[in-house]
């Protein structure tokens, strides 16, 4: 290739092109070495050179040039708070002595029993006659009437029904569905048969009337409500 290039350019250029790669490598290596040396010199000079210290500055002030402190008489006093004058004590609570002859006789306060005996209670009829009004009767809910209750009655005393002999001989068994009215005191006031078994209804009703409940509560007050309960009759096997 060099011969052909020499024949094309017989002077100067072939030698330059043939050694260009070697010269480029040497130039780059030299440049890098020079940059590293310059950086090292600059860094070393920064640590080696002495740092000039600033001289301490001392300011001297003559005491004659200092101003005198302000006088204490020029201090502004704090504002005065107005204090209301003391009010005179009320004269209503001051006891005033009176002569013994003018003092009222000793009095006592009547008790509730004495007031009731003097005024009477209840509704009055003819003069001198006192009529005591009876409390209104308790209004019980009807069979299909809804009564709001936070807590339903809870059975406390359960009485099992007695199996009628005629039903036992006839091998009649099943469940009698009852609707029971529970009073505010937890007693059974009324019983209604919802689902009947003719031979077992009377025994179921007789047992239900002996049940005792914790009454239903509405707003923490007992109320009378209707509830539904089942009475089971099973023959012994």
PLY file of the C-alpha trace (Angstrom):
ply
format ascii 1.0
element vertex 237
property float x
property float y
property float z
element edge 236
property int vertex1
property int vertex2
end_header
0.00 0.00 0.00
2.88 2.33 0.83
4.47 1.60 -2.60
1.29 2.39 -4.44
0.80 5.54 -2.40
4.42 6.52 -3.10
3.91 6.00 -6.78
0.83 8.20 -6.63
2.61 10.84 -4.48
6.33 10.43 -4.96
7.36 12.99 -2.32
6.47 13.77 1.37
2.90 12.55 1.82
3.35 8.76 2.07
5.79 9.03 5.00
3.51 11.40 6.83
0.44 9.19 6.42
2.31 6.02 7.34
3.51 7.39 10.74
0.39 9.42 11.64
-1.05 6.81 14.08
2.15 6.57 16.14
2.47 10.32 16.34
-1.20 10.69 17.43
-0.70 8.21 20.31
2.46 10.00 21.48
0.72 13.38 21.31
-2.25 12.20 23.39
0.02 10.56 25.97
2.14 13.69 26.23
-0.92 15.92 26.63
-2.35 13.73 29.37
0.98 13.68 31.21
1.29 17.46 30.99
-2.30 17.94 32.36
-1.66 15.57 35.26
1.62 17.29 36.10
-0.04 20.72 36.02
-2.88 19.57 38.26
-0.43 18.01 40.72
1.65 21.19 40.86
-1.40 23.37 41.44
-2.69 21.08 44.19
0.71 20.90 45.87
1.16 24.64 45.74
-2.19 25.17 47.41
-1.15 23.07 50.42
2.48 24.22 50.57
2.11 27.97 50.26
1.69 29.84 53.58
-1.73 31.26 54.36
-1.51 34.93 55.30
-3.09 35.64 58.67
-5.08 38.80 59.19
-3.71 41.00 61.98
-5.93 41.48 65.01
-7.70 44.80 65.05
-7.94 46.60 68.36
-10.28 49.57 68.70
-9.57 51.92 71.57
-12.34 54.31 72.59
-11.65 57.11 74.99
-14.07 57.22 77.93
-14.50 60.95 77.33
-16.19 60.15 74.03
-18.80 57.88 75.66
-22.21 59.40 76.26
-23.58 59.51 79.78
-26.37 57.06 80.66
-29.91 58.45 80.67
-31.10 59.73 84.03
-33.50 57.60 86.02
-35.95 60.47 86.30
-36.80 60.16 82.60
-38.14 56.59 82.97
-41.85 56.58 82.12
-43.83 55.10 85.03
-46.36 52.37 84.23
-49.97 53.46 83.80
-52.02 53.56 86.93
-54.94 51.13 87.15
-58.10 52.68 88.48
-59.36 50.81 91.52
-63.06 50.97 92.24
-63.87 52.23 95.69
-65.02 49.66 98.19
-68.79 49.29 98.18
-70.62 49.75 101.38
-71.85 46.58 103.05
-75.60 45.98 102.56
-77.70 46.89 105.49
-80.26 44.09 104.94
-78.10 41.44 106.59
-77.20 43.42 109.65
-79.25 42.30 112.66
-81.02 45.07 114.48
-81.78 44.48 118.14
-85.43 44.91 119.14
-87.09 45.00 122.52
-88.06 41.65 123.98
-91.72 42.57 124.01
-91.77 43.02 120.20
-90.19 39.66 119.34
-92.67 37.30 117.55
-93.72 34.06 119.15
-91.78 30.93 118.27
-93.13 29.26 115.13
-92.67 25.76 113.74
-92.96 24.38 110.19
-95.83 22.00 109.56
-94.98 18.49 108.39
-96.35 16.91 105.21
-98.81 14.83 107.23
-100.16 17.93 108.97
-100.50 19.78 105.66
-102.28 16.80 104.09
-104.62 16.53 107.07
-105.41 20.23 106.91
-105.88 20.50 103.13
-106.92 16.98 102.17
-105.98 15.11 99.00
-107.83 14.19 95.85
-110.92 15.80 94.41
-113.33 17.60 96.66
-117.06 17.15 96.40
-119.47 18.70 98.84
-118.10 21.05 101.49
-116.22 19.10 104.10
-116.19 15.91 101.96
-112.95 14.49 100.52
-113.12 12.09 97.58
-109.97 10.14 96.73
-109.68 9.54 92.97
-108.82 6.00 91.94
-105.94 5.51 89.50
-107.03 4.90 85.91
-107.09 1.23 84.89
-104.17 -0.10 82.88
-104.82 -0.07 79.15
-103.85 -3.48 77.76
-102.93 -4.00 74.10
-105.37 -5.82 71.88
-104.62 -9.20 70.35
-103.21 -7.90 67.05
-101.95 -4.53 68.38
-98.23 -3.83 67.97
-96.39 -2.61 71.07
-92.85 -1.26 70.76
-90.36 -2.92 73.12
-86.58 -2.72 73.39
-86.47 -6.08 75.19
-89.03 -8.87 74.88
-90.24 -10.85 77.92
-87.90 -13.55 79.24
-89.37 -16.71 80.76
-88.35 -17.06 84.41
-90.66 -19.78 85.71
-91.54 -22.53 83.23
-94.38 -24.97 84.04
-94.60 -28.08 81.87
-98.10 -29.09 80.76
-99.71 -32.26 82.04
-100.46 -34.78 79.29
-104.24 -35.43 79.12
-104.94 -39.18 79.63
-107.42 -39.31 76.73
-104.80 -37.81 74.38
-102.17 -40.23 75.62
-104.48 -43.20 75.04
-105.25 -41.90 71.56
-101.51 -41.33 71.00
-102.07 -37.69 70.05
-98.92 -35.52 70.11
-97.70 -32.29 68.52
-97.22 -28.58 69.22
-99.85 -26.09 70.35
-99.03 -22.53 69.30
-100.15 -19.94 71.87
-100.22 -16.16 71.88
-99.69 -14.97 75.47
-100.32 -11.51 76.95
-97.56 -10.71 79.50
-98.31 -7.86 81.91
-95.94 -5.20 83.27
-95.42 -7.40 86.32
-94.50 -10.45 84.22
-97.75 -12.37 84.80
-99.82 -14.01 82.08
-103.09 -12.08 81.70
-104.59 -13.78 78.65
-103.91 -16.76 76.36
-105.07 -17.19 72.76
-104.63 -20.41 70.75
-103.03 -19.75 67.36
-102.61 -23.35 66.19
-104.90 -25.86 67.86
-104.77 -29.56 68.72
-108.22 -30.12 70.25
-107.19 -32.75 72.82
-104.15 -30.72 73.99
-105.36 -27.08 73.96
-106.73 -26.97 77.53
-103.58 -28.52 79.02
-101.41 -26.02 77.13
-103.52 -23.05 78.31
-103.46 -24.26 81.92
-99.66 -24.51 81.87
-99.24 -21.08 80.17
-101.30 -19.31 82.85
-98.71 -20.43 85.45
-95.71 -19.02 83.60
-93.80 -16.05 85.07
-91.74 -13.71 82.88
-89.33 -10.87 83.20
-91.52 -8.14 81.63
-90.77 -6.43 78.35
-89.00 -3.06 78.48
-89.55 0.02 76.33
-87.32 2.99 77.13
-86.34 1.21 80.37
-89.98 0.99 81.47
-92.03 -2.24 81.67
-94.83 -2.65 79.15
-97.49 -5.27 78.47
-97.01 -7.14 75.19
-98.27 -10.21 73.32
-95.73 -12.95 72.60
-95.93 -16.31 70.81
-94.78 -19.57 72.43
-95.00 -23.26 71.52
-96.10 -26.01 73.92
-94.79 -29.42 72.84
-96.46 -32.72 73.66
-94.38 -35.84 73.01
-95.27 -39.42 73.89
-92.60 -41.35 75.74
-91.05 -44.11 73.62
0 1
1 2
2 3
3 4
4 5
5 6
6 7
7 8
8 9
9 10
10 11
11 12
12 13
13 14
14 15
15 16
16 17
17 18
18 19
19 20
20 21
21 22
22 23
23 24
24 25
25 26
26 27
27 28
28 29
29 30
30 31
31 32
32 33
33 34
34 35
35 36
36 37
37 38
38 39
39 40
40 41
41 42
42 43
43 44
44 45
45 46
46 47
47 48
48 49
49 50
50 51
51 52
52 53
53 54
54 55
55 56
56 57
57 58
58 59
59 60
60 61
61 62
62 63
63 64
64 65
65 66
66 67
67 68
68 69
69 70
70 71
71 72
72 73
73 74
74 75
75 76
76 77
77 78
78 79
79 80
80 81
81 82
82 83
83 84
84 85
85 86
86 87
87 88
88 89
89 90
90 91
91 92
92 93
93 94
94 95
95 96
96 97
97 98
98 99
99 100
100 101
101 102
102 103
103 104
104 105
105 106
106 107
107 108
108 109
109 110
110 111
111 112
112 113
113 114
114 115
115 116
116 117
117 118
118 119
119 120
120 121
121 122
122 123
123 124
124 125
125 126
126 127
127 128
128 129
129 130
130 131
131 132
132 133
133 134
134 135
135 136
136 137
137 138
138 139
139 140
140 141
141 142
142 143
143 144
144 145
145 146
146 147
147 148
148 149
149 150
150 151
151 152
152 153
153 154
154 155
155 156
156 157
157 158
158 159
159 160
160 161
161 162
162 163
163 164
164 165
165 166
166 167
167 168
168 169
169 170
170 171
171 172
172 173
173 174
174 175
175 176
176 177
177 178
178 179
179 180
180 181
181 182
182 183
183 184
184 185
185 186
186 187
187 188
188 189
189 190
190 191
191 192
192 193
193 194
194 195
195 196
196 197
197 198
198 199
199 200
200 201
201 202
202 203
203 204
204 205
205 206
206 207
207 208
208 209
209 210
210 211
211 212
212 213
213 214
214 215
215 216
216 217
217 218
218 219
219 220
220 221
221 222
222 223
223 224
224 225
225 226
226 227
227 228
228 229
229 230
230 231
231 232
232 233
233 234
234 235
235 236
